Amino acid sequence: MKICLALFLKNENPNILSWISWHLAIGIDKFFIYDDHSTDGTYEILKTVSNIYNIEIELTNPANMPYFYDRQANAFEDACRKALDQEYDWIGFLDADEYVSLEHDLSIQDFLEKFSNYNGVSLNWRIYGNSDRVLKSKIPTYEAYTKHCDKNFSDTLLTKCFIRPKDYSFEYTNPHHFKTVPQNYANAYGESIQDKRADSDTVIWNNACINHYINRSMEDYIIRIQNRLNTDLINSEGRWKHFNRNDIEHQERKDFIKKANEILVTLKQECVYRYIFEITGSFNKKKSNNKQTSCFSLCSTKERYLALHMREGYLFNFEDIQNMIPIYGIIYNHKPNLIYLFYKESNSISTIPFIIKFLNKFSSTYQFSIQPVNDTPYYSLQTPYSKKFMSLNPESGFFGDVDANRNICKEWEYLQLKSKDLEINFNVSPDSVHDLYSFYNYLYQNSEDITYADFILAYNLLSKKEQSKIHIQNVGKIISWL
């Protein structure tokens, strides 16, 4: 069984990477994506990741078709024709803030196999609020937002659908419902329904539904209004108040999250690899791990380890880190006076930031100077510019604070390094990077040897202003999700 999705979008960076990862994880075979002339890097990112996954991208034509809904209708019907020509069994029609959620089935194929007697399946919206987030999150959408409405919210009667392309009438009505011939729709229970509209008679979230992350964070909402002010939205908080429902806590399935996160890493890596190639004209993906580095976990003299309680949260020290996110330090062998702190996700270096108190930075990696403490087996970490020591404070409850503001190195500032063997390839030290010029020079001189992890460390040594300068360049849009 072959299943594809049609997507019409504009300016969905960085969420588009989460969307693709999620739907690949549940088993979607192909994407037909129509970009309505994004300006934020969405199109450039899509073109890049289409090199490794089955994604067809088209640009819309506002000059010939100025009305938004006409372009959307044309895109979805074009996708259905392509799906028919390429012999896909099912096609679904979604927006970039809509994610298919499966309750039990191992894949979308397993779910749709139950509908052999139907040519259309309607799935209800499950509408998510901002989960108390104000600022945009770099955590994947399917993990960042975990609170949704209850079934009494009338908008959950709205549905999105999968249909058999061979039975589509090509009489477009709206993006929620596509008329089939014969009209033979079922709901998520596998019950026959007379669905001739966009809404259903009852709300069904069992078996499958559509997670609709319509608001996301406050910052996302504001950007959404700005982007669509001249199309279908107005300058008002009314839509926010209406859709920001945080009534029920619900987390997506861990098996799909794990698989989606692994795919997400491959998408990010492809973007970085392509960026390096576009900048330097050369890049070698296949690199052997030459063991040019040493990796460590870090703990206090009392065996309390550096870790995160949550991503995008504060760095703390814990005695038991079994359910925490460990922080690691990497030291390049030829530069033993520098250590880079990071954490791991899906056997790769994470790009999701965390906070170290008293550092004016929000980053996924941090560079420190490291020195042995005289006549002890311990080390101290200092911020590179202010020369403040990192301090692991005594615990208050089950965790202790980590501050980077000490002028003097005493027992709280002593750290132990405990060797770790991580399957992450670091190769070329970014110690020379301190501004845009040195960053580009680092890429040019080492393009054949730089790994994805090296690049992330180097990129994070730049200021936010310098990173923004990269993103506004055409080639830099490829990595503007960073």
BELHU-V493258 format. One record per residue. N is the residue number from 1. RES is the residue in one letter. SS is DSSP state (a for helix, b for strand, c for the rest). PSI is psi in degrees with one decimal (* if undefined). Layout:
<<N | RES | SS | PSI> <N | RES | SS | PSI>>
//
This chain:
<<1 | M | c | 130.2> <2 | K | c | 128.7> <3 | I | b | 135.5> <4 | C | b | 166.2> <5 | L | b | 142.9> <6 | A | b | 136.2> <7 | L | b | 129.5> <8 | F | b | 125.9> <9 | L | b | 166.2> <10 | K | c | 131.1> <11 | N | c | 65.7> <12 | E | c | 28.9> <13 | N | c | 129.4> <14 | P | c | 3.4> <15 | N | a | -22.3> <16 | I | a | -32.2> <17 | L | a | -39.9> <18 | S | a | -43.1> <19 | W | a | -48.0> <20 | I | a | -45.3> <21 | S | a | -46.0> <22 | W | a | -47.0> <23 | H | a | -26.0> <24 | L | a | -39.2> <25 | A | a | -34.2> <26 | I | c | -4.1> <27 | G | c | 7.8> <28 | I | c | 134.0> <29 | D | c | -31.7> <30 | K | b | 152.1> <31 | F | b | 132.3> <32 | F | b | 107.4> <33 | I | b | 131.0> <34 | Y | b | 113.4> <35 | D | b | 122.1> <36 | D | c | 49.2> <37 | H | c | 62.9> <38 | S | c | 149.9> <39 | T | c | 0.4> <40 | D | c | 9.6> <41 | G | c | -5.6> <42 | T | a | -47.9> <43 | Y | a | -45.3> <44 | E | a | -38.3> <45 | I | a | -44.6> <46 | L | a | -43.5> <47 | K | a | -37.0> <48 | T | a | -50.2> <49 | V | a | -15.3> <50 | S | c | -11.5> <51 | N | c | -22.3> <52 | I | c | -11.8> <53 | Y | c | 162.5> <54 | N | c | 84.4> <55 | I | b | 124.0> <56 | E | b | 128.9> <57 | I | b | 133.5> <58 | E | b | 145.1> <59 | L | b | 138.1> <60 | T | c | 174.2> <61 | N | c | 81.2> <62 | P | c | -25.8> <63 | A | c | -42.6> <64 | N | c | -20.3> <65 | M | c | 78.7> <66 | P | c | -22.3> <67 | Y | c | 125.7> <68 | F | a | -50.4> <69 | Y | a | -27.2> <70 | D | a | -41.2> <71 | R | a | -40.2> <72 | Q | a | -46.2> <73 | A | a | -44.2> <74 | N | a | -39.7> <75 | A | a | -47.4> <76 | F | a | -38.7> <77 | E | a | -36.9> <78 | D | a | -40.7> <79 | A | a | -38.8> <80 | C | a | -38.9> <81 | R | a | -43.8> <82 | K | a | -41.1> <83 | A | a | -38.8> <84 | L | a | -47.1> <85 | D | a | -34.7> <86 | Q | c | 9.5> <87 | E | c | 46.2> <88 | Y | c | 142.6> <89 | D | c | -37.3> <90 | W | b | 149.0> <91 | I | b | 136.6> <92 | G | b | 156.0> <93 | F | b | 114.8> <94 | L | b | 164.3> <95 | D | c | 168.5> <96 | A | c | -9.5> <97 | D | c | 14.5> <98 | E | b | 128.7> <99 | Y | b | 131.4> <100 | V | b | 128.8> <101 | S | b | 124.7> <102 | L | b | 128.9> <103 | E | c | -44.2> <104 | H | c | -37.9> <105 | D | c | 150.9> <106 | L | c | -15.3> <107 | S | c | 166.5> <108 | I | a | -28.9> <109 | Q | a | -46.1> <110 | D | a | -39.3> <111 | F | a | -50.2> <112 | L | a | -18.3> <113 | E | a | -22.4> <114 | K | a | -3.3> <115 | F | a | 40.4> <116 | S | c | -23.2> <117 | N | c | 8.3> <118 | Y | c | 159.3> <119 | N | c | 8.0> <120 | G | b | 142.1> <121 | V | b | 124.2> <122 | S | b | 130.9> <123 | L | b | 130.7> <124 | N | b | 151.5> <125 | W | b | 140.9> <126 | R | b | 109.3> <127 | I | b | 124.8> <128 | Y | b | 144.1> <129 | G | c | -163.4> <130 | N | c | -1.3> <131 | S | c | 37.9> <132 | D | c | 16.1> <133 | R | c | 132.8> <134 | V | c | -48.0> <135 | L | c | 156.4> <136 | K | c | 144.1> <137 | S | c | 145.2> <138 | K | c | 0.5> <139 | I | c | 138.5> <140 | P | c | 142.8> <141 | T | a | -42.6> <142 | Y | a | -11.1> <143 | E | a | -31.9> <144 | A | a | -32.1> <145 | Y | c | 116.0> <146 | T | c | 9.2> <147 | K | b | 129.6> <148 | H | b | 176.8> <149 | C | c | 171.2> <150 | D | c | 174.3> <151 | K | c | -8.2> <152 | N | c | -12.8> <153 | F | c | 117.8> <154 | S | a | -29.3> <155 | D | a | -14.7> <156 | T | a | -9.9> <157 | L | a | -19.8> <158 | L | b | 148.6> <159 | T | b | 161.7> <160 | K | b | 163.8> <161 | C | b | 158.3> <162 | F | b | 138.8> <163 | I | b | 165.0> <164 | R | c | 119.2> <165 | P | a | -33.7> <166 | K | a | -18.0> <167 | D | a | 4.8> <168 | Y | b | 137.0> <169 | S | c | -18.1> <170 | F | c | 37.4> <171 | E | c | 88.1> <172 | Y | c | 135.1> <173 | T | c | -58.9> <174 | N | b | 169.2> <175 | P | c | -3.7> <176 | H | c | -29.0> <177 | H | b | 131.3> <178 | F | c | 121.9> <179 | K | c | 127.1> <180 | T | b | 159.3> <181 | V | c | 111.8> <182 | P | c | 164.1> <183 | Q | c | 105.3> <184 | N | c | 74.3> <185 | Y | b | 154.6> <186 | A | b | 158.8> <187 | N | c | -175.8> <188 | A | c | -17.2> <189 | Y | c | -9.2> <190 | G | c | 18.3> <191 | E | c | 138.5> <192 | S | b | 136.2> <193 | I | b | 151.6> <194 | Q | c | 72.6> <195 | D | c | 99.9> <196 | K | c | 10.4> <197 | R | c | -165.8> <198 | A | c | -15.9> <199 | D | b | 164.0> <200 | S | c | 173.9> <201 | D | c | -30.1> <202 | T | c | 159.3> <203 | V | c | 122.0> <204 | I | c | 119.6> <205 | W | c | -10.6> <206 | N | c | 149.9> <207 | N | c | -57.2> <208 | A | b | 151.4> <209 | C | b | -177.8> <210 | I | b | 111.6> <211 | N | b | 118.8> <212 | H | b | 103.5> <213 | Y | c | 68.1> <214 | I | c | -37.5> <215 | N | c | -46.0> <216 | R | c | -139.1> <217 | S | c | 167.9> <218 | M | a | -41.4> <219 | E | a | -42.6> <220 | D | a | -41.9> <221 | Y | a | -43.8> <222 | I | a | -43.4> <223 | I | a | -38.7> <224 | R | a | -43.6> <225 | I | a | -45.1> <226 | Q | a | -41.1> <227 | N | a | -28.0> <228 | R | a | 20.7> <229 | L | c | -30.2> <230 | N | c | 8.8> <231 | T | c | -78.7> <232 | D | c | 7.7> <233 | L | c | 159.1> <234 | I | c | 164.5> <235 | N | c | 84.3> <236 | S | c | 152.2> <237 | E | c | 4.4> <238 | G | a | -42.7> <239 | R | a | -38.2> <240 | W | a | -50.3> <241 | K | a | -36.2> <242 | H | a | -43.9> <243 | F | a | -11.1> <244 | N | c | 79.2> <245 | R | c | 122.7> <246 | N | c | 48.7> <247 | D | c | -35.5> <248 | I | b | 132.8> <249 | E | b | 129.0> <250 | H | c | 125.9> <251 | Q | c | 142.8> <252 | E | c | 165.7> <253 | R | c | 135.8> <254 | K | a | -32.8> <255 | D | a | -40.6> <256 | F | a | -38.0> <257 | I | a | -45.6> <258 | K | a | -46.4> <259 | K | a | -42.4> <260 | A | a | -40.5> <261 | N | a | -36.6> <262 | E | a | -41.6> <263 | I | a | -40.5> <264 | L | a | -39.3> <265 | V | a | -42.2> <266 | T | a | -35.8> <267 | L | a | -45.7> <268 | K | a | -42.4> <269 | Q | a | -42.6> <270 | E | a | -38.6> <271 | C | a | -43.7> <272 | V | a | -45.1> <273 | Y | a | -43.4> <274 | R | a | -39.3> <275 | Y | a | -47.8> <276 | I | a | -42.0> <277 | F | a | -42.7> <278 | E | a | -33.6> <279 | I | a | -43.1> <280 | T | a | -20.2> <281 | G | c | 1.5> <282 | S | c | 149.5> <283 | F | c | 141.4> <284 | N | c | 109.3> <285 | K | c | -36.2> <286 | K | c | 100.8> <287 | K | c | 134.7> <288 | S | c | 149.5> <289 | N | c | 104.0> <290 | N | c | 6.8> <291 | K | c | 51.3> <292 | Q | c | 4.2> <293 | T | b | 165.3> <294 | S | b | 135.3> <295 | C | b | 144.4> <296 | F | b | 151.9> <297 | S | b | 155.9> <298 | L | b | 136.6> <299 | C | b | 166.1> <300 | S | c | 178.9> <301 | T | c | -19.4> <302 | K | c | 15.5> <303 | E | c | 38.8> <304 | R | c | 123.7> <305 | Y | b | 148.2> <306 | L | b | 129.9> <307 | A | b | 167.0> <308 | L | b | 140.8> <309 | H | c | -29.3> <310 | M | c | 151.2> <311 | R | c | 148.5> <312 | E | c | 13.4> <313 | G | c | -167.5> <314 | Y | b | 150.9> <315 | L | b | 130.3> <316 | F | b | 177.7> <317 | N | b | 136.9> <318 | F | b | 148.7> <319 | E | c | -40.8> <320 | D | c | 114.5> <321 | I | c | 21.9> <322 | Q | c | -40.2> <323 | N | c | 17.0> <324 | M | c | 179.6> <325 | I | b | 105.6> <326 | P | b | 143.2> <327 | I | c | 136.5> <328 | Y | b | 159.6> <329 | G | b | 135.2> <330 | I | b | 132.6> <331 | I | b | 122.9> <332 | Y | b | 132.8> <333 | N | c | -34.3> <334 | H | c | 1.5> <335 | K | c | 66.8> <336 | P | c | -4.9> <337 | N | c | 4.9> <338 | L | b | 140.3> <339 | I | b | 143.3> <340 | Y | b | 123.4> <341 | L | b | 139.0> <342 | F | b | 173.1> <343 | Y | c | 166.1> <344 | K | b | 141.0> <345 | E | b | 128.0> <346 | S | c | 46.9> <347 | N | c | 31.5> <348 | S | b | 169.8> <349 | I | b | 136.3> <350 | S | c | 147.4> <351 | T | c | 10.1> <352 | I | c | 122.9> <353 | P | c | 161.7> <354 | F | b | 173.4> <355 | I | b | 133.1> <356 | I | c | 121.4> <357 | K | b | 138.9> <358 | F | c | 5.9> <359 | L | c | 129.2> <360 | N | c | 65.9> <361 | K | c | 147.3> <362 | F | c | 98.0> <363 | S | b | 161.3> <364 | S | c | -10.1> <365 | T | c | 152.3> <366 | Y | b | 136.7> <367 | Q | b | 134.2> <368 | F | b | 151.4> <369 | S | b | 142.4> <370 | I | b | 133.1> <371 | Q | b | 143.0> <372 | P | b | 144.0> <373 | V | c | 127.6> <374 | N | c | 132.0> <375 | D | c | 27.1> <376 | T | c | 164.8> <377 | P | c | 12.2> <378 | Y | c | 170.0> <379 | Y | b | 160.0> <380 | S | b | 148.5> <381 | L | b | 131.5> <382 | Q | b | 143.3> <383 | T | b | 140.9> <384 | P | c | -35.8> <385 | Y | c | -47.4> <386 | S | c | -15.3> <387 | K | c | 29.4> <388 | K | c | 144.2> <389 | F | b | 145.1> <390 | M | b | 136.4> <391 | S | b | 130.6> <392 | L | b | 98.5> <393 | N | b | 152.3> <394 | P | b | 149.8> <395 | E | b | 149.4> <396 | S | b | 94.8> <397 | G | c | -139.9> <398 | F | c | -2.6> <399 | F | b | 159.8> <400 | G | b | 149.8> <401 | D | b | 153.9> <402 | V | b | 118.7> <403 | D | b | 149.5> <404 | A | b | 64.3> <405 | N | b | 15.5> <406 | R | b | 137.8> <407 | N | c | -23.0> <408 | I | c | 143.6> <409 | C | c | 109.3> <410 | K | c | -163.1> <411 | E | a | -39.0> <412 | W | a | -21.5> <413 | E | a | 2.3> <414 | Y | c | 134.2> <415 | L | b | 148.0> <416 | Q | b | 144.8> <417 | L | b | 123.2> <418 | K | b | 119.7> <419 | S | b | 138.0> <420 | K | b | 150.5> <421 | D | c | 99.3> <422 | L | c | 143.9> <423 | E | c | 55.0> <424 | I | c | 130.0> <425 | N | c | 108.2> <426 | F | c | 142.1> <427 | N | c | -46.3> <428 | V | c | 117.4> <429 | S | c | 134.3> <430 | P | c | 23.5> <431 | D | c | -20.9> <432 | S | c | -11.3> <433 | V | c | 125.3> <434 | H | c | -8.7> <435 | D | c | -178.8> <436 | L | a | -42.0> <437 | Y | a | -47.5> <438 | S | a | -29.1> <439 | F | a | -49.7> <440 | Y | a | -38.3> <441 | N | a | -40.3> <442 | Y | a | -43.3> <443 | L | a | -47.1> <444 | Y | a | -44.3> <445 | Q | a | -22.7> <446 | N | a | 21.1> <447 | S | c | -31.5> <448 | E | c | -14.5> <449 | D | c | -17.9> <450 | I | c | 134.5> <451 | T | c | 169.4> <452 | Y | a | -44.3> <453 | A | a | -41.1> <454 | D | a | -45.5> <455 | F | a | -43.6> <456 | I | a | -42.7> <457 | L | a | -44.0> <458 | A | a | -44.8> <459 | Y | a | -40.5> <460 | N | c | -8.4> <461 | L | c | -10.7> <462 | L | c | 152.8> <463 | S | c | 162.3> <464 | K | a | -36.6> <465 | K | a | -42.6> <466 | E | a | -37.6> <467 | Q | a | -39.8> <468 | S | a | -35.0> <469 | K | a | -34.9> <470 | I | a | -43.9> <471 | H | a | -28.5> <472 | I | c | -12.7> <473 | Q | c | 148.7> <474 | N | c | -48.2> <475 | V | a | -31.0> <476 | G | a | -18.6> <477 | K | a | -23.4> <478 | I | a | -31.5> <479 | I | a | 21.2> <480 | S | c | -4.6> <481 | W | c | -15.3> <482 | L | c | *>>
//
